[in-house]
Amino acid sequence: MNNTTQAQNPVPGAPQGQPLPCRETVSNFQFETLFSALESLRPYLLLPPRELEAEAPQLDGGVVAAAVATFTKICDRMEVMLADNDRWSLKQNDELYSAITNYYRDAGSTLTRPSRNFRPEFTIINGEYIAMWGNPNLPGGIVIGKGPTPEAALLDFDIAFKRKTDEQYRLAPASEERLKSTPPPAPPKKKPRERG
């Protein structure tokens, strides 16, 4: 197993993020730092106590006392780390991998949606959004989704791919009278150019 979990960037071509260190890596680094500090204290801790010397002890400026105090703090820190059950549990690691798995599963399901792959055309009929794809001139040759919003129409379009032929929405051809009574749309107005 790697010591890091690579933070994947879902955007192709975008720069990759920094590696996310595993809990084991962080714990190893912390313990190695404490052991290194203990090793640097060794010469001061292994000196014979000055009180046992025959002649009057020389003052050392409190170096040995400081080394003993630091040693005690390091041991206390290690004891706290060793007693921390969360440090030895895989629960947080499992939750992280579960979240990453769910993210990619959701992203994958988005990539397989028919509305994403077929890119239906939109229109509005009677105030309702219609997403359609296919050939309207062929019987059963068109897939239609409808809804009050474009998103709802796309979701219904995705569901329409699972409908049977007799359950599909049908387009009713426009009657000749309705076509004659409906004026053609006005051409867009051109904005006058500003001269500067």
Buried (B, 14 or more C-beta within 10 A) or exposed (E): EEEEBEEEEEEEEEEEEEEEBBBEBEBEEBBEEBEEBBEEBEEBEEEEEEEEEEEEEEEEEEEBEEBEEBBEEBEEBBEEBEEEEEBEEEEEEEEBEEEBEEEEEEEEEEEEBBBEEBEBEEEEEEEEBBBBBBEEEEEEEBBBBBBEEEEBBBBBBBEBBEBEEEEBBEEEEEEEEEEEEEEEEEEEEEEEEEEE
